[in-house]
Amino acid sequence: MKNKIHAKFTELFGEGGRFFASAGRINLIGEHTDYNGGYVFPGAIDKGIMAEIKPNGKNTVCVYSLDYDAQAIFGLEENDLPDQQWARYVFGVCRETIKRGGTVKGFDAVFAGDVPLGAGLSSSAALESCFAFALNTLFGNKIDPFELAKIGQSTEHNYCCVMCGIMDQFASVFGKQGQLIRLNCKTLEYKYFPFNPKRYKLVLVDSCVKHELASSAYNKRRASCENAAKAIRKNHPDVEFLSDAKRVWLEEVRDVIPEEDFLRAEFVIGEVQRVLDVCDALERGDYETVGEMMYQTHFGLSRLYEVSCEELDFLNKLARKMDVTGSRVMGGGFGGCTINLVKDELYEPFIEAAKKQFKAKFGHEPKIYDVVVSDGAREVK
Ligand code: GLA
């Protein structure tokens, strides 16, 4: 990938660029908890975005996407928003850096990625973090890493209409090889957990389903949670986020909020606790409990949060039937991957069965990705 990027960069802009990279992410457990002030447990993966970049001494940005085989040129003022969606991520990062008092001047860039798009692996966070980190380094801004993650998150909010939480950008900036990170999304305290299970593998099974309305459905879920939190807050003023609420407090407002909001909140309150349980289990080397929690999460995401789909439920059920240790839909949902914790000896038969049975039912094979927990945003020398 680096060579391809460099060849295009030299063709378009000459020599003298610097390389930066960032990563997509997995999340072992803790879904839809980030914007509710709860815990998440992600890690960066060995698939990401790489860019070669050089300041150009002008006030315009010229960026070329190898994957789209397309170029975008834009200025750095608020009304210079480019038309192409992929370029809006880069534009947003420039604007959000500037809004935080950082310097951004014109630059030339070529980038490419190997995070599968729409698979729930946060290709957009990888792109944002790569550029946020690169601009911070190139223009000597010294913005701290949390703020770099927030630059990516605000880019989603302000330029891409997705009201996401902080998990993806956090994982993409803070990721470290072989480590998962538990983040408390309210206090922003975090802790690294070494992750190298003996006798198990983590594998992603990509349904290749992409949900058209995923971002509006996502924003709707968030609104439901905020509505539930607001109702609970009337009785318990200390509840800042839904994750602060106890299950019994939710019960108190059952009749005053829509049933849909109740179900969403029920999932979130359970999910926050599951992250803590999984971290404890991991420290004991108790993978059976980790796996069981993953199944519980899937059930909740499917029945209470309603972000699964037929294809993902099928893959989950198959995993259960084959005695796979843990399996669940990962990320925002509405398509994408299941993440599976599989005993070594079950790995081959499970993949075989998933491919065959999924194809028989849905007409195409799912894609399989082995998970390698890797480094996040960095300069590539
Ligand atoms: C998407 C969002 C994240 C998070 C997950 C669900 O990936 O970008 O902020 O909410 O969905 O856990």
Boltz pocket constraint, residues with backbone or C-beta under 6 A from the ligand:
constraints:
  - pocket:
      binder: B
      contacts: [[A, 30], [A, 31], [A, 32], [A, 33], [A, 34], [A, 35], [A, 120], [A, 122], [A, 164], [A, 165], [A, 166], [A, 167], [A, 168], [A, 331], [A, 332], [A, 333]]
      max_distance: 6.0
